[in-house]
Amino acid sequence: MDNGPCTGLAAVSTALLAMSRRLEVQDVLRTIVVSARELLDAEYAALGVPDDHGGFAQFVVDGITEDQWRRIGPLPRQHGILAAMLHQDAPQRLADVRQDPRFEGWPAAHPEMSDFLGLPVRDGEEILGALFLANKRKAPGAEHSRGHGFTDEDEELLSLLAQHAAIALTNARLYERSRELTIAEERSRLAHELHDAVSQKLFSLRLTAQAAAALVDRDPARAKGELQQVAVLAAEAADELRAAVTELRPAALDEDGLVATLRNHVRVLDRAHTARVTFTCDGVRALPAAQEEALLRVAQEALHNALRHSAADRVEVTLARAPGGGAVLRVRDWGKGFSPSTVRKAGRHLGLVSMRDRAAGAGGRLEVRSEPGAGTTIEMEVPGG
């Protein structure tokens, strides 16, 4: 694979940059495996993340078709060479893995592998996974056999890649944990909002019922009117409670997609606030998970600001397909507005810095348009996946 030092460094740089740009753990694992196989010019590569029960919580492969993977069967267990990589710091470089005394065979549909290079991916004392490659491809014109394919240079390169893989994987785990905390915080905040809305409905229901009781004897007609209002308020309270049950379930972004999740979120906020909150969508296709996550969180932050700080009686959320693919999100309110330059001086007020960071992290842009007395528009655009 030696195409000169510049080409080699460029390939390593590209691989490391690709890993650092991923936010989801599964995306990071896939990028590590693909990068390792391409850099070392091997037929097969895999990375297994161990669980606490002698198996693997995740196992990502490259070089094997989906049909082959299905026919191979269940995920491997922590035994043989895989177990050695999870318990030893030293790389495992073998001329023929099948001749190693620790080799315990593989399923019938498993491809034949000979030369082998693997090592653990570590974060300090914690073993994050086992990364390995098999079947080094011969360079054009090379006379050596496949059994001695992997070199000292390959071993050094894989060690370097594994060190950076540990950083990228740790960062992805931290990101996912922070996202879980954000979701929990958001659900808690919505629970308070919905509780307030339901409490107000029930308070009105109680007062109206008391008024009806007081009027039954002296003004039956007015009492009947009050009782009809009781029925209306009871129906609204039931709607609020159903909305609370729906919203307090785990976030459905992964299952339902951005459009359905955002529509449900807007519906709940419309019920919980006196302001009219609407949502429209036009031609938006599914986007990469990181972009959908960023769009949803920016929409939630912008809606929170509009409903808490703008005194608007109307908030409009639109999601549309961008001209070159991707999507454009707009959250507009007709409230009191503000001076963006003044808010900028106040640092992280209204979460604008956080929203900009989310947009940038998803490869997009964020624009804030506002002025006192003229409302506010938050616009975020992300490119197509």
N, C-alpha and C positions, 0 to 999 in steps of 0.2 A: 504493500500500500504506500510505499515511499515515493511520493511525488514531489519531494523537496520540502525544506523546512517551512517555507512560506505557506505552501498549500496545506501542510499538516497543521500548522498553527491556526490557519483560517478555519479548518474543519473543526478543530477543538473549540475555538472561539464561538463558532456557529452553534455547536452542540450545547455549550454552557449557557449561551444566551437563550437558546430555546427552552432549556430547563428552568431558567430564572423567570421566564415570562408566564409560566403556567401557575395557576392558583389552586386547581383541584388536585387532590392526591392522585386520583386515577390518571389524570392527564400527565402529571409529573412522572408516574411510573412508566407510562407508555413512551414518553419522550426519552427517558433514560435508556430504555431497552432499545428503541430504534436508533438512538445516537450511538450506543455502544456497538451495535452490529455494523452500522455503517462505518464508524471510525476504524474498527479492527478488521473490517472486511470478512466477516464470518457468515456462515449460512444461517445459524440459529443464535438467538439470544433470549434470555429470560431473566426475570427478577421476581423472587418470591418474598412476600412479607409474612413473617411467621405469626401464628396465633399462639394462645397459651395452652393448646390442647394437642400439641404434636403435629399439627397440620399447618396450612397456610391460609391466612385470612384473604390474601390477594395473590394472584400469580399471573403475571403478564408475559406473553411470549411474542416474538417477532420472527418471521421466516416460516411460520406454519399457517396454513390456510384455516379458515373457520371450520371447514368440513373435517380436516385432519384433527383439529382440536376437539371437536365433538366426539370423534371416534376414539380418541385416546382415553376418554373417560374422566373419572373424578380427579381432582387436584392431587398432586403427589403429597406424600407424608414427609416428615422431617427424618430422613434416614439416609444412610450411605454418604455420598459426596455432599448432598445438600445439607445434611446435619453437620458435616465437618466444616462447611463454610459458615455455619451459624455459630460455631463454637471455637473457631481458630482464627487468629488474626492473619496468618500467612496466606498468600494466594495459593490456589490449587491449580497447578499447571501440569497437565498430563498428556503424554504422547498418544495414549489410547485409553479412554475412560473405561472401556469394557474389560481391560486387563487389570484394572486396579482392584485389590482385594475388597475394597469397600463397595464396589459396584454390585447392585442387587437386581439388575435387570430393569426392563420397562415394558409397558403394554405392547400388544402386537401391532397396534396402529402407529406406535411411536416411530419417528424417523431414525435411521441409523446415525449415530454420532461416534466420532473417534477422538480426535484431539480436542482438548478441553481446557478452558481457562475460567476460573471463577474466584470470587472473593466476597467477604461480607461488606455490607454498607453500614457504617457505624456513625453514631452521633455520641461521641465520648464513650461511655461504657455500654450504651444501649445499642443493640443490634437491630437495625431497621429492616434489613433484608439480606438476601443472598443474590448476587448478580453473577451470571455466568454466560459464556459463549462457547459454541462448539463448531467444529469443521471450518477451520481457517481456509479461505480460498487461496489457491496458488496464484502467485503473480505470473503474468505472461512470461513464458520462457524459463520459469523456475524449474529446477531439477529435483528439489527436495520433495519428499513424500508428504502427504497430508498429515501423517502422524506426528510430524515435528513442525507443524505450521506456526503455532504461536511463539513469539520471540520475547526476549527480555524487554524490548521496546514496547511490545504490545502490553506486557504486564505492567510496565510503568504508566502507560497511557490509561489503562483500565483503572489503576489505582488512583490516578488523578481524577478521572471521571467519577469514580465512586465517592471521593471526598466532596466533590461539588454536588453530586447526587444527594448526599446526606444533607447538605445545606438546603437544597431545593425541596427535598421531601419534608424536612423539619419545618420549613417555612409554610409549605402547603398544609401541613397538619395544624399549625398555629392559625393559619387563615381560616380553615374549616371550623376550628374551635371558636374563634372569634365570631364567625358567622352564626354559629349555634347560639352564642351568647346574645348576639344582636337580635336573632329571631325571638329568643326568650324574652328579651327586654321589650321588643315590639309587641309581643302577645300580652305582656303584662300591662303595657300602656293602653292597648286597645281594650283590655279587660276593664280597666278603670273607666275609660270613656263609655263603654257599653253599660257598665254598672251605673254610672251617673245618669245615662239616658233612661235606663229601665226604672231607676229609682224615681226620676221625675214623673214618668208615666204613672207609676203606682201611687205616688203622692196625689197626682191630679185625680186618679181613679177613686181614691179614698175620699177626697173632698167632695167630688161629684156625687158619690154614693150617699154621703152624709146629707148633702143638700136635698137629694131626692127623698130621703127618709123624712126630713123635716117638712117637706111639702106634700107628702102623701095625703094627709087629712085635709089641709086647708086649700090646696091648689093642685088637684090631681093632674090637670093638664100639664102644668109646669113640671110636676114630678115625673110624668111620662117622658117629657123632653130630656130631663136630666138622666133618666134611666137609659134612654137611647144613647146619650153621650157616654155613659158608663160602658155600654157595649162596644162603642168605637174605641175608647181608651183601652179596654181589655184586649181587643184585637191587636192594637198597636203594641201593647206590652208583650203579647205573645210573639209578635214578629221580632221584637228586640231580643227576646230570649232565644229564639231560634237562631238569630244572627250571632249572638254570643257563643252559642254552642258550635256553630260552624267555624267562626273565626278562631276560637281557642283550640281547635284541632291543630296538629302539626302543619307547618307551612307546606303548601302543595305545589310549589314551583317545579320541583323535579318531576312530579307526576302529571300535573295539569298544564304546565307551560306558563309562559309569562302572561299571555293575554287573559286566560281564565283566572289566574291568580290576581292580577291587577284589577280585573273587573269585579271580582268578589270583594277585594279590599275596598274599592271605591263604594260599592253597594253598602257595606257595613258603615263606612264613615258618613255616607249620606243619611243613614238612619240615626246615627249617633249625634249628629250636629244639626243645628238649625239652618246652617248654610246648605244650599243645593249643590251637591257634588255629582258630576256626571263624567262618564267615560265613553269615548268613541275610539274605534280601531279601524284602520284601513290597510289591508293587504300586507300585514306583517307576517313574515315567515319565521320558523323556528331559528333561534340564534344559538351560538355557543353558550354553554352554561354560565361562564364567567360574565358574559355580556348581559344575559338575562338577569342574573343576580344583581349586577350593578344598576341596570335600569329600574328594577323593582325597588332597590334601596333608595335610589335618588328620588323616585316618585313618592315613596313613603315619607322621606324627609321633607320634600317640598310641600306635600299635603299637610304634614304636621305644622309646618311654619304658617301656611295659609290659613288653616283652621284655628290656630292658637294666637296668631299675632296680627293678621291682616284686617280683622273685623269685616271680612268680605261676606256678602250674602250669596255669592255664587263662585264656585271653583270648578274649573273644567280641565279634565285630563284627556289628552289625545295621544295616540300611538300610531304612527304612520310609517310606511316603508320609505326609506331614503332613496333619492334618485339613483345612486350607484349601488343599491342593495343596503343591507343593514336596516337600521330603524332610527326614527326621530321621536323622542318623547317631549311633550310639552305639558307643563302644569301652569295654568293661568288663573289668577284670581282678580276680582274686581274690588280689591280692598284699598287700604290707605296707602300702600306702597312705601318706599323708602329710597334713600339716596345710596346707591351701591358704593360710592367712594367713602361715605361715612361708615358704612358697615364694614368695609375692607379694613379701615383703620382700627376697628374694634376687634380684629383678630378673627376668632372662630364663631362669631355671632351668627345665629341662624343656621349653623352647620354648612355654610357655603364652602369652606375649605375641604370638609369631608366629602361633600358632593363632587367637588372638582377632582379630588384624589380618586374617588370611585370611577369617575368618567375616564380619567387618564389611565387608570389601571386596566380598564377594559378596551384601551386603544381608541377612545373617543374624545369628545370635547363637550364642555358645558358652558352655556351662555346665560347670564342673568340680566334681564331687562326690567327696570323699575324706576319709578320716580314718585315723589310724594303726591298723593291724591289720585294717582293713575294706575294703581294696581301693580302686579308683579307677574312676570313670565319667566319660568325656568325651562330652558331647552337643552336637551342632551341628545347627541347623535353618536351612534356607534357604527363602525363599518360592518359589512357583511362577513360571515364566517367562511 
